[in-house]
Amino acid sequence: MTITRVLAQSTVTDLAMAEDWYTRLLGRSPDARPMPGLLEWHLADTFGVQVWAEPDRAGHSSMVLDESDLDSLALRLTEAGITHDGPQDATSSRILSVVDPDGNRVVFTGTFS
């Protein structure tokens, strides 16, 4: 088996509300709408984020994304109206955690400054 691509996924109740929030989170509109109820952001050739409308499972997802500059990201998210507690020191890295309107967690990780 050879895996060539990974898509982190969050399940949501309201796709329009989620599209607005994830567009502000990721700084751009979705790259694809492969089928009804599914949005994709292609962050690189081999990885990305999916947002899937599945109300019965919504709010139980978690994804971790590495970010090269957590401080700049925190500022951009604040300006985009996404609440957070700022970058925090963890054991081996720094993290910036946010929660979407359904309760899904997105954690950005980065190196210590």
N, C-alpha and C positions, 0 to 999 in steps of 0.2 A: 504494500500500500504506500502511495505517495500523496500526501496532502499538500496542495499547492495554494490554498487560499483559506482564510479564516474570516468569518463575519460574526462579530459580537452582536447579540440581539437583545432588545428590550421589548416586552409585550405591554401594550397600552390599551386603554378603553376607548379613547377618542383620537382618531388618527389626525384630524385637523389640528387639535390642540397640541398633540405630540409633534407634529411637523413644525409648528411655530417654535416650540421649546427647543427641539433638537437643532433647528436651523440657527437659533440664537446661540446654543451651546457650541456647535461646530463651526459657526461663522459663515455658513453658506447653505444654500438650498440643497435638497437631495439630488444625487446624481442619477438615480434611477427609480422607477416605479414598476418593478418586474411583474406585478400582478395586483389585483385589487386588495387593499388592506396592507400593503407592504411598501416601505420606503427604504432606500439604501443610500448611504454616503460612502463613497469609495475613497478611503483615506490614503491609499497607496495601491500599487498593482496587486498586492497579495493580502491585503486586509482592509476591513471596513466595518461599518455599523449598519445593522438593520433595525427598523422599528416596525413592529408587527401588531396590527389590531387584533387582539384576542382577549376580549373583556374578562372571560372566566379565569385567565391566568395573569392578568395585568397586575403590575406592582410587585412582582416577586423576582425581577431580574437584577443582575448586577454585572457590570463590566469594568475592566481595568484597562486604561490606555496610558502609555508612556508619553510624556510631554517634555520637550526640551527646555521650556522656560515657564515654570509654574507661576512665578510672580507676574509676568506679562499676561498669562492666561487668566489669573485671578482678576486683574484689572479689567480685561476685556469682558469677562463674565459679569462683573459688577456693572459695567456700562451697558451690557445687554439685558440687565434686570434679572439675572440669575443669582439667587442668594447662595452664600457659602460662608464658611468660617475662615477662609484664607488657607494658604499652605500650612501644613502641620508637619512637624518632624515625626517620623516613624522609625522603626528599628534600623533599617538599612537604606531608607530613602525618605523623601518628602512626599506628602500626598495632599491632594486637593479633592475633597469629596463634595458631590452635589447630588440632589435627589430630584427626579422629574415629577410632574404633577400627579402621576399614578403611584409614586413611592419607589420607583426603580432607582437603584444607586449607580452612579457613574463616578469612578475614582480615577483621577489622573495621578500618575506617579512621576517623580523626577529626582534628580540628584540633589545632594545638599549643596547650598550656595557657597 
